[in-house]
Structure formats: C-alpha cells, structure tokens
Amino acid sequence: MKFAASLSGLFSRASSDSAAPVTSRAVNRLLQPLGQPRELDPWLIWSAAALLLLGLIMVFSASIATAEGSRMFGHQPAYFLIRHAVFLAIGVIAGVVVFQIPMRAWQEMAPWLFIAGVVLLLVVLIPGIGRDVNGARRWLPLGVVNLQPSELMKLFAALYAADYTTRKLPLMGSFKQGFAPMAAVILFVGFLLLKEPDFGAFVVITAIAFGVLFLGGISVRLFVLLAVVATIGFVLLITFSEYRRQRILGFMDPWQDAYGKGYQLSHALIAFGRGEWFGVGLGGSIEKLFYLPEAHTDFLLAVIAEELGFTGVFLVVLLFAILIQRAFAIGKQAVTLERTYAALVAQGIGIWIGVQSFINMGVNMGLLPTKGLTLPLMSFGGSGILANCVALAILLRIDWENRQIMRGGNA
C-alpha cells in the first residue's frame, strides 16, 4: 500500500487533474482497491498485460536455440528477447500517446488511414522496395526493422469499416448503396494481399470489415449471400493455388508426408502431445530445437503447449476470451450511449483479435490448415505488437469515454 501511495503521489505531482486521461486521476483510480469506481476496465488491462508478458517470456524460450545457433543473429541467445522487448516498449509508448486521441478524431482520420494502408500495400509489392522472405513480399525494410503493412491494415480496416457503417446506417439494407461499395474496397485490398501473398491477413481483414457491417445492421439476406460467395471464393483460391492445395493435403493427413507438406503440423502435434497436462517445464521444449519452424512466431502456442501443457494453453485461451468479451461489452455499452462509431470500432477490434487468435490456435492444434498468422499480443513481430497495442489503447479510450459520459461529463 505504501508503494501504491508513493506511485500515486508521484503522478499527482507530475500532472494536474484537468490534464489528459493518462494522468494522476486515471492512475489513482487504477490503484484503488477492487470494487471502487475506476477510469478504465481492470479486466481488459490485466488480461492484455498478462498476454503481453507471457508472450515476452515464451518468445524468449521459443527462440533461444534459433538465436544462439545462427550467425545471422550473432549467436546471441537473447537476440529475439531484446528485440521483442523493444517492440513491446514502443507499442506501449504508442498506446499511451494514442489513448489521448478522442474517438471523434479517429472517425475523421479513418478514411485517410485506410488510404494510407492501401498505399503501403501497393508499395510493398514494388520490386526492389518490398522485402522477400520465404517467397512472400510482405515487409518494407526501414533500416533496423521491417514494417508489415498488412498488420497495420487490420487496424485501419476496423476503423474504416466502423466509419463507413456509421455513415451508411440508413442504407445498410441496400445491396447497391450499402453493401457493394465496401465489398469492392475489400476485394481490392484482398487482391493486393494475395499478390504478396498473405491469405491469412486477407481472411482476417474480410472478417473484420463484414463483421462490422453485420453488427451495423446489414441485411441478413445479404450477409448470408456474402458468406456463400466468400466460401466459394476461398475454395477457388485453394483449388487454383498449388501451395495452398498442398497445405490442405498436409492438414488432412500430416503423417502421410511428415517430412514434406505435413512437417510443421506434425511437429506442432508432437509438441502438444509431449506437453500433456502440465508440460515438460519452461525452457524444456525439444521441438523448438530446430524441429518446429517459426516456433517464436506462428507456432508459439505449440511451444506453450509443450512447456506449460494443457494448463498453459487453457490459461492463454481464457485470457483471450476475457479480452474479447470485454471488447464486446465495451462496444455494447457504447451502443446504449448512442455512440455508434465507438461501438463498432470496439467490436471490430474484438472480431480482429478473436478471429486471428482462433485461426492461429486452430492451426497449432491441427484443427485448421497451416496458415501464416501470428498469435495476437504474444508472437514475435514488431508490426503486429505495435498494431495490437494501438488497438488496445483505442479500446481503452472508448471505455474511458463511456465512463465519462455515464458520470455526466464530456468524452
């Protein structure tokens, strides 16, 4: 309690009660005992913080052998730990800054941010500018770091889809005026993503955009039509793409070609099998020792399963469930306050984190075909961590504005 009082006093001296939201008033509220009024949702804060911290620990555990054994990384065991910690620090700082921006400003910026995202997706495809890794051109080299535009585009899609839906609310039942323009825009974005190729990002962005449209009141008939067309489209994309078809075959029976197209999935399943109930212990994974590719990115959950067992995986699932539930609860509260844009943004962020984490977990467990999607908030990757932290800051801002309005103040 003395430490809490000292910390509270430090922030009180640093800023006045009339300053921006992240001030002594907000910190004092967070330090109050459970049950008393707060400025921010504690469940959202602590679930997100737990995922970020656990991700930092597990990225280090999953990457230590790769970093130590590679000349590219200077044979430094802590190479990925240091970089991930730096990305996390940048993400938190960006989140604090973003938290100061009111939602009305985000609504005004949404179309321009979306256009900026499209431009970045175009630039990354230009030979000599975009960086190729394993046959995919998804990154823009920026000196010591690489920017992945598709990660930022997920956030921009949530902001823009919410703005579009808010502006078009009276027309949501119309195919020509409500549904078709957004469908055309998302198809264009999807075309750019498939040129990289980044099929996983295309699926997530499509889910965000049309999930927001559905929540905004799009006709059920149109939504069902969309689901049918999307399913046919994805089947055709798989049918006419050799490497996607091979992934499906590897998913259906990974043991038939365990050293070929079923290699990643078979080793992920071995990791899950070795973990049993309580795991082999933190740092004790065998699969991360150059057997399981992308252990610190796409297949981080498999390492968690091996080292922490069913208990660790259940904890991760529970934390994501809490975070997503709070996102939709904040959105529902915004609806009751007639804050349509804020509500749709909150729910769009919930859809984003929910869909991407579900796909990543499904791939790791062998329930879905192998797809290059990271686990939000946890996997190594600067662009992903930055986008996730900014999204959480916006979600917290919506929650803060809701609480201010309910107290009779101005957001």
Secondary structure, 3 states (H helix, E strand, C coil): CHHHHHHHHHHHHHCCCCCCCCCHHHHHHHHCCCCCCCCCCHHHHHHHHHHHHHHHHHHHHHHHHHHHHCHHHCCCCCHHHHHHHHHHHHHHHHHHHHHCCCHHHHHHHHHHHHHHHHHHHHHCCCCCCCEEECCEEEEEEECCEEECHHHHHHHHHHHHHHHHHHHCHHHCCCHHHHHHHHHHHHHHHHHHHHHCCCHHHHHHHHHHHHHHHHHCCCCHHHHHHHHHHHHHHHHHHHHCCHHHHHHHHHHHCCCCCCCCCCHHHHHHHHHHHHHCCCCCCCCCCCCCCCCCCCCCCCCHHHHHHHHHHHHHHHHHHHHHHHHHHHHHHHHHHHHHCCCHHHHHHHHHHHHHHHHHHHHHHHHHCCCCCCCCCCCCCCCCCHHHHHHHHHHHHHHHHHHHHHHHHHCCCCC
